[in-house]
Amino acid sequence: MTIGERIRRVRMQRGLTQKELGIALGFPERSADVRIAQYESGTRKPKDDLIRQIAEVLQVNPHAISSVDYGTYIGLMYTLFDLEDTYGMHVDEIDGELCIRLDRHRKDYPELFDMMQHWYEAWKQDQKDSASLDDYSNWKLNYPHYINWKKDK
């Protein structure tokens, strides 16, 4: 999900128009909606200080609307939240262990399930044979082209 898509999603959840958000950020009234539309469409990318301002106006953590940051646990959590919002994946518990589950009621469930199944099979093979690390790395780097991964090991 892009920064613009995140801004739009939160703005709409807050019940604000593009113009209202733009004005709250201090943009001139005549161009406030155009500026926000540019950010939401990806025509322009807001700088970090503007992302913080937008987050303040929308009353959210800046991570909720900024670029994905896998380098921090907070960034990872917002990535997981995006996966929930976009693909219906959600946290669950099975036998006392936390896991990520797919929503069976989504129309794209079969396709996502197949992809996750292939990933699991490749990972499981890697766990059985630590010498297969290069195979597993190649599998990930070439996915989905490498979908017919070596199952005979």
Buried (B, 14 or more C-beta within 10 A) or exposed (E): BBBBBBBBBBBEEEEBEBBBBBBBBEBEEEEBBBBBBBBBEEEBEBEEEBBBBBBEBBEBEBBBBBEBEEEEEEBBEBBBBBBBEEBBBEEEEEEEEEEEEBEEEEEEBEEBEEBBEBBEEBEEBBEEEEEBEEBBEBBBEEBEEBEEBEEEE
